[in-house]
């Protein structure tokens, strides 16, 4: 099974023939750090540990980092302390502002990881950011001798925990030579899209365009069906076995049926990500009517106080729709 997964990973790497990789470092010889132990980062750190890497972690929630370290690995009090000890640093934070703070400090006396990373080490940036920001970041780090991989991710918390993410990457061959085994340990597919930063983020932006539009369309369809008198469970069953189904409908509308809006990916994530989509298209004078509409739907949900709920909560913006209530565990009889 492991051999089969490795073959699958090799297929998308477009630049392997142009830049043959040197002998890859092993898990035992490569020290890896993960900054950001949210739903995705924690699973990624666990996948790295399971693959045999020595893993250090840092999170603003010290108790989360400490809990990870209890099962193996080391928790660090600051990102800088972690950066000084690793060969590959993986950043799994929410946005460009947090990437900036992690690498270059928060402007309040807290230093950043970039000044502690050794020349030749690699920073792997897994956040969804403006492609122009990623390209500029590569140049800033290169000035200090730090290699960089633009490596946004997709797959959700479950696939992060099982080491089966999709990674959309771009960067120089030297960065891949050191960080390649690290990427493999976290993912089922590593797409090498180019030799410089930006292309990975561009592909992630396109992915988020589709994801956001699909969630918004799924919510609209489900809300319309319920408002029209179709039982929610029956509607879900039919659509998930019909041509109108999508992965997002099947996944997110299951949350609606359960009445469970615990955030796996929050409404505000798509306020941000669809905003990035629109920002990226503006310099190209490229119209994105569906993205703009979906963005307004998520904005409306956020403005209504739903920003911290699961992104499927965008369905709550539709009036007069009686949504399924949260399912409760059956009460035991005395």
C-alpha positions as CSV (number, residue, x, y, z in Angstrom):
1,X,0.0,0.0,0.0
2,X,2.8,2.4,0.9
3,X,4.5,1.7,-2.5
4,X,1.3,2.4,-4.3
5,X,0.8,5.7,-2.6
6,X,4.4,6.7,-3.4
7,X,3.8,6.0,-7.1
8,X,0.6,8.1,-7.0
9,X,2.6,11.0,-5.6
10,X,5.2,10.9,-8.3
11,X,2.7,11.4,-11.2
12,X,1.9,15.1,-10.7
13,X,5.4,16.4,-10.2
14,X,5.8,18.2,-13.4
15,X,9.4,19.4,-12.9
16,X,11.1,16.2,-11.8
17,X,12.7,15.6,-15.2
18,X,13.9,19.2,-15.4
19,X,15.4,19.2,-11.9
20,X,16.3,15.6,-10.7
21,X,16.2,15.6,-6.9
22,X,19.4,14.6,-5.1
23,X,19.3,11.8,-2.6
24,X,16.5,12.8,-0.2
25,X,17.1,13.3,3.5
26,X,15.5,10.7,5.7
27,X,13.0,11.2,8.5
28,X,15.7,10.4,11.1
29,X,18.0,13.1,9.8
30,X,15.5,15.9,9.2
31,X,14.2,18.0,12.1
32,X,10.8,19.5,11.4
33,X,8.8,22.2,13.1
34,X,5.1,23.0,12.8
35,X,3.7,26.4,13.8
36,X,-0.1,26.5,14.1
37,X,-1.9,23.6,15.6
38,X,-5.4,24.2,14.5
39,X,-7.6,21.6,12.9
40,X,-5.2,21.2,10.0
41,X,-1.8,21.9,11.6
42,X,-2.3,19.4,14.5
43,X,-3.2,16.6,12.1
44,X,-0.2,17.4,9.9
45,X,2.1,17.4,12.9
46,X,0.8,14.0,14.0
47,X,1.3,12.6,10.5
48,X,4.9,13.8,10.5
49,X,5.4,12.2,13.9
50,X,3.9,8.9,12.7
51,X,6.3,9.0,9.7
52,X,9.2,9.0,12.1
53,X,10.2,12.7,12.0
54,X,11.5,14.5,15.0
55,X,8.7,17.1,15.3
56,X,8.8,20.4,17.3
57,X,5.6,22.5,17.6
58,X,4.5,25.9,18.6
59,X,1.0,27.4,19.0
60,X,-0.3,30.4,20.8
61,X,-2.3,28.0,22.9
62,X,0.6,26.5,24.9
63,X,-1.7,23.8,26.2
64,X,-2.3,22.4,22.7
65,X,1.4,22.2,21.9
66,X,2.1,20.6,25.3
67,X,-0.6,18.0,24.7
68,X,0.9,17.1,21.3
69,X,4.4,16.8,22.9
70,X,3.1,14.3,25.5
71,X,2.8,11.7,22.8
72,X,6.2,12.5,21.3
73,X,7.9,15.6,20.0
74,X,8.8,18.9,21.7
75,X,6.7,22.0,22.5
76,X,8.4,25.4,22.1
77,X,7.5,28.6,23.9
78,X,8.0,30.7,20.8
79,X,8.2,30.3,17.0
80,X,11.7,31.7,17.1
81,X,12.9,29.1,19.6
82,X,11.4,26.4,17.4
83,X,12.9,27.8,14.2
84,X,16.4,27.8,15.6
85,X,16.2,24.0,16.0
86,X,14.8,22.7,12.7
87,X,15.7,22.1,9.1
88,X,12.2,22.5,7.8
89,X,9.6,24.8,9.3
90,X,5.9,24.3,8.3
91,X,3.6,27.2,8.8
92,X,-0.1,26.4,9.1
93,X,-1.7,29.7,10.1
94,X,-4.8,31.4,8.9
95,X,-3.8,34.4,6.7
96,X,-1.0,36.6,5.4
97,X,-1.0,38.8,8.5
98,X,-0.3,35.7,10.7
99,X,2.4,34.5,8.3
100,X,4.0,38.0,8.6
101,X,3.8,37.8,12.4
102,X,5.2,34.3,12.6
103,X,8.2,35.1,10.4
104,X,9.0,38.7,11.1
105,X,7.5,39.5,14.5
106,X,4.3,41.1,15.8
107,X,5.7,44.6,16.1
108,X,5.4,44.5,19.8
109,X,8.9,43.3,20.7
110,X,8.3,39.6,19.8
111,X,10.9,38.5,17.2
112,X,10.0,36.3,14.3
113,X,11.1,32.9,13.1
114,X,13.0,34.2,10.1
115,X,15.8,35.7,12.1
116,X,16.3,32.3,13.8
117,X,16.1,30.0,10.8
118,X,19.5,28.9,9.6
119,X,20.6,29.6,6.0
120,X,19.7,26.6,3.9
121,X,16.7,25.7,5.9
122,X,13.2,25.7,4.3
123,X,10.0,27.5,5.3
124,X,6.9,25.7,4.0
125,X,4.0,28.1,3.7
126,X,0.6,26.2,3.9
127,X,-1.7,29.2,4.3
128,X,-4.1,30.6,1.7
129,X,-2.7,34.0,0.7
130,X,-2.6,36.4,-2.2
131,X,-0.2,34.9,-4.8
132,X,1.7,38.2,-4.9
133,X,2.3,38.0,-1.2
134,X,3.8,34.6,-1.5
135,X,6.1,35.6,-4.4
136,X,7.3,38.6,-2.4
137,X,7.8,36.4,0.7
138,X,10.1,34.1,-1.3
139,X,12.4,37.0,-2.1
140,X,12.4,38.3,1.4
141,X,13.5,35.0,2.8
142,X,16.0,34.3,0.1
143,X,17.8,37.5,1.1
144,X,18.7,35.7,4.4
145,X,19.5,32.4,2.7
146,X,16.3,30.7,3.6
147,X,14.6,28.5,1.1
148,X,10.8,28.7,0.6
149,X,8.0,26.6,-0.7
150,X,4.6,28.0,-1.6
151,X,2.5,25.1,-0.4
152,X,-1.2,25.7,0.3
153,X,-3.2,22.6,1.2
154,X,-6.6,21.1,0.7
155,X,-8.4,18.1,2.2
156,X,-9.8,19.1,5.6
157,X,-9.0,18.0,9.1
158,X,-9.6,14.3,8.5
159,X,-7.2,14.0,5.7
160,X,-4.6,16.1,7.5
161,X,-4.8,13.6,10.4
162,X,-4.3,10.7,8.0
163,X,-1.5,12.2,6.0
164,X,-3.6,12.4,2.9
165,X,-3.8,16.1,2.0
166,X,-3.4,17.6,-1.4
167,X,-0.6,20.1,-1.6
168,X,-0.3,22.7,-4.4
169,X,3.3,23.7,-4.4
170,X,5.9,25.8,-6.2
171,X,9.4,26.7,-5.4
172,X,13.1,26.0,-6.1
173,X,14.6,22.5,-6.5
174,X,16.8,23.0,-3.5
175,X,13.8,23.6,-1.3
176,X,12.1,20.4,-2.6
177,X,15.3,18.4,-2.1
178,X,15.2,19.1,1.6
179,X,11.5,19.3,2.3
180,X,10.2,16.7,-0.2
181,X,10.0,13.8,2.3
182,X,8.2,16.2,4.7
183,X,5.6,17.0,2.1
184,X,5.1,13.3,1.3
185,X,4.5,12.5,5.0
186,X,1.7,14.9,5.2
187,X,0.0,14.3,1.8
188,X,-1.5,11.8,-0.7
189,X,-0.6,14.1,-3.6
190,X,2.1,16.8,-3.9
191,X,1.7,18.9,-7.1
192,X,4.9,20.6,-8.2
193,X,3.6,23.5,-10.3
194,X,6.7,25.6,-10.9
195,X,10.2,26.7,-9.8
196,X,9.1,29.9,-8.1
197,X,6.5,30.9,-5.5
198,X,3.1,32.1,-6.5
199,X,1.8,29.3,-8.7
200,X,0.8,27.1,-5.7
201,X,-1.2,30.0,-4.3
202,X,-2.8,30.7,-7.6
203,X,-4.1,27.1,-7.9
204,X,-5.3,27.3,-4.3
205,X,-7.2,30.5,-5.1
206,X,-9.0,28.7,-8.0
207,X,-9.8,25.8,-5.6
208,X,-11.3,28.2,-3.1
209,X,-13.3,29.9,-5.8
210,X,-14.9,26.5,-6.6
211,X,-15.2,25.4,-2.9
212,X,-16.9,28.7,-1.9
213,X,-19.3,28.8,-4.8
214,X,-20.2,25.1,-4.4
215,X,-21.0,25.6,-0.7
216,X,-23.1,28.6,-1.4
217,X,-24.9,26.8,-4.2
218,X,-25.5,23.8,-2.0
219,X,-26.9,25.9,0.7
220,X,-29.2,27.8,-1.7
221,X,-30.5,24.5,-3.2
222,X,-31.1,22.9,0.2
223,X,-32.8,25.9,1.6
224,X,-35.1,26.2,-1.5
225,X,-36.0,22.5,-1.3
226,X,-36.9,22.7,2.4
227,X,-38.8,25.9,1.9
228,X,-40.8,24.2,-0.9
229,X,-41.9,21.4,1.4
230,X,-39.4,18.7,0.6
231,X,-38.2,16.8,3.7
232,X,-34.6,17.6,4.2
233,X,-33.4,14.0,4.5
234,X,-35.2,12.9,1.4
235,X,-33.8,15.9,-0.6
236,X,-30.3,15.0,0.6
237,X,-30.7,11.3,-0.3
238,X,-32.0,12.1,-3.9
239,X,-29.5,14.8,-4.7
240,X,-26.5,12.8,-3.5
241,X,-27.5,10.1,-5.9
242,X,-28.2,12.4,-8.8
243,X,-26.3,14.5,-11.3
244,X,-26.7,17.7,-9.3
245,X,-24.5,16.3,-6.5
246,X,-21.2,17.8,-5.6
247,X,-18.6,16.9,-2.9
248,X,-19.5,20.1,-1.1
249,X,-23.2,19.4,-1.2
250,X,-22.7,15.8,0.2
251,X,-20.2,16.9,2.9
252,X,-21.6,20.3,4.0
253,X,-25.4,19.5,3.8
254,X,-24.7,16.5,6.1
255,X,-23.8,19.1,8.7
256,X,-27.1,20.8,8.1
257,X,-29.1,17.6,8.4
258,X,-27.3,17.0,11.8
259,X,-28.0,20.6,12.9
260,X,-24.3,20.7,13.8
261,X,-22.5,23.9,12.9
262,X,-19.3,23.2,14.9
263,X,-16.7,24.9,12.8
264,X,-14.5,22.6,10.8
265,X,-14.0,25.4,8.3
266,X,-15.8,28.6,9.4
267,X,-17.9,31.1,7.5
268,X,-15.2,33.7,8.0
269,X,-12.7,31.5,6.3
270,X,-14.7,32.0,3.1
271,X,-15.2,35.6,3.7
272,X,-11.4,35.8,3.6
273,X,-10.7,33.3,0.8
274,X,-13.4,34.5,-1.6
275,X,-12.1,38.0,-0.9
276,X,-8.7,36.9,-2.0
277,X,-10.2,35.4,-5.1
278,X,-11.8,38.7,-6.1
279,X,-8.6,40.6,-5.2
280,X,-6.5,38.3,-7.4
281,X,-8.9,38.8,-10.4
282,X,-9.1,42.5,-10.2
283,X,-5.7,43.4,-11.7
284,X,-6.5,41.0,-14.5
285,X,-9.9,42.8,-15.2
286,X,-11.4,39.3,-15.0
287,X,-15.1,39.1,-14.1
288,X,-16.1,36.6,-11.4
289,X,-19.9,37.0,-11.0
290,X,-20.5,33.7,-9.2
291,X,-17.6,34.3,-6.8
292,X,-18.8,37.8,-6.0
293,X,-22.3,36.5,-5.2
294,X,-21.0,33.7,-3.0
295,X,-18.7,36.2,-1.2
296,X,-21.8,38.4,-0.4
297,X,-23.6,35.4,0.9
298,X,-20.8,34.6,3.3
299,X,-20.5,38.2,4.3
300,X,-24.2,38.4,5.1
301,X,-23.8,35.3,7.3
302,X,-20.8,36.8,9.1
303,X,-22.6,40.1,9.6
304,X,-25.5,38.1,11.1
305,X,-23.2,36.8,13.8
306,X,-22.4,33.4,12.1
307,X,-18.8,34.0,11.2
308,X,-17.4,31.5,13.8
309,X,-19.8,28.7,12.8
310,X,-19.2,26.0,10.2
311,X,-19.3,27.4,6.6
312,X,-22.4,25.4,6.0
313,X,-24.2,27.9,8.3
314,X,-24.4,30.2,5.2
315,X,-27.7,28.4,4.7
316,X,-29.1,30.3,7.7
317,X,-29.3,33.6,5.6
318,X,-32.4,32.3,3.8
319,X,-35.7,33.5,5.3
320,X,-38.5,31.3,6.3
321,X,-36.6,28.0,6.2
322,X,-37.0,25.6,9.1
323,X,-33.7,23.9,9.3
324,X,-33.2,20.5,11.0
325,X,-32.5,20.8,14.7
326,X,-29.4,19.5,16.4
327,X,-29.7,15.8,17.1
328,X,-29.4,14.9,20.8
329,X,-28.3,11.6,22.3
330,X,-31.2,9.4,23.4
331,X,-32.0,9.6,27.1
332,X,-31.4,6.5,29.1
333,X,-34.5,5.2,31.0
334,X,-34.2,4.8,34.8
